[in-house]
Each structure stands twice: as C-alpha cells, then as structure tokens.
Amino acid sequence: MRFTRLRSWAVIAAAVPAALGLAGTAAPAAHAETSPQGANDWNCKPSFPHPRPVVLVHGTFENMAFNWQKLSPALKKAGYCVYALNYGGPKDGPVQGIGDIPTSAGELAAFVDRVTASTGASKVDIVGHSQGGMMPRYYMKFLGGAAKVNKLVGVVPSNHGTNMSGLVELGALLGITQAVVKAAPAAGQQIVGSDFLKKLNEGGDTVPGPTYIVLSTKYDEVVTPYTSEFLNGSNAQNVLLQDKCANDTNAHVGIAFDPVMIKFVLNSLDVWGPYWPIDCANPLG
C-alpha cells in the first residue's frame, strides 16, 4: 500500500507541473533569445497580398525559438513579415511564459507597437500556442489591442483554463499545485476558475473588431476538456482538428509541429480564411 501511494505521488508530482505549464514536459532545447527561422527581420515590409505582419506568441514553459521552429519559416516562405517574442520570463532564460499574464500582455502590447512602427502596418495578425493563444485576448480586451489586431489564431489556447482531467484538484490536495503556481504565476492563472480567467471572460469571450479563430485537438492532454478552448462570439470560429483530418492524433505539444496546423494557419491568415479542404495526407503540397 505504501509503495503504491508513493508511486502515485511521484506520478502526480511530475504530471501537475506539466499540466499547469500548458506546454511540453521536456525543456526547450533551442536558445531562448534566438529568433526562429524567418522571424524578426526588422527591414521587412508587408506586401499587397500579405498586408499585415504576423506576430507569433509562444506558450507557457516555452520560448519563441522552440515553439515556432516549423511555423515561422513556413510563414516567411509564404511571403509574410513574421515576428516572434519571448515574454513572461528572465532574459536569455530557456523557460518563458511563466510570469503574471497581465504583465505579459503588456510586453506583447509593446512588441506589437514596435512591429507596427517598423512595418508601417496599422494592424497585425497574431498566432498563439496554448497560453499564447489566450494571453493576447487580455491585450485586446484591456490594453487597447482590439484596435491593433485583425485576427487572433489560437492553436490549442487555454481560453477557459484547464483541470487537466482532475490532476489540478488532486495536486492541490497534495500541496503540489501551490508550489508550482508560486514559481510560475501564469500556471495558476490558467487553472479553471482562477480570478484571472473570471476577469478575462466576464462579459463575453470576444470584443468587437478582431476575428478570433481557434484550432483544437480532441487528444489534448494538457488543456482539458479540449472544448474549454472554444470561444463564444459572433466573431469567433472554432475548428476541431479531427473534424477535418480524422486520423491526425497530434496532442497539445505535437500540434505545434503539425503540417496540417501550418496549413490551417496559412489558410486562416488568408483574406478568405479559414477555409477547407486541406489535403490531410500532404497538407503543404
């Protein structure tokens, strides 16, 4: 009995931080301050087909270099001016996105202003993964971002938080959750029912003006239930990956490297997007 209890405690001790972090369990290998390929060319000027720069916002316990290894170069190849930032973590630290979310939203606001000043564009499109798909909503709702964002494409965003299939509650009983959220405030703010999420979602999920697009996967093991990622609002569109590509089993972390996700983002950023069908077997041609 004692061995079973100890083993259960060890499993939860490992699982809860990952759950609350809303990111991969492995530490990102890429250097945090290294821009992903294709991003942060401050001489780039938007073109007529792609008039808005794209800002990439990573998830919790991630960094821009790791999170956007695949999407950033694909967007650049397609002709977009692409920008990515780190936020919510120590400078040069490999682990980002752990700080207070409203403070991180302020960092995003300053970065968007820098992008628009550099490119001459009046608005940007934002693509975010996990916390990075949710945190911009705070910027748009409370920090004036609605006037500066055309589209927000959230990939498995933590819009209404996570219960990690009950592990959050169990972790709280064991005293693990409290330790995690003390070290990473953003983790606690993404637990279902947090004061932060109540404020964010009070009065409606969206604000007038921008378009909100959500891509979810039913295999998400981090933001649970996956339906909590969906947004309500006349300017919101929710897409379940498996409704379009039934055999795609990518989960929370793997979706950031999924060619179907990349094609979905490209289609969503298009003036007519998002649109289907996508060739699930060969999405990028």
Summary of the structure (lengths in Angstrom):
residues: 285
radius of gyration: 18.1
end to end distance: 54.9
largest distance: 67.3
contacts: 1023
relative contact order: 0.14
helix: 42%
strand: 13%
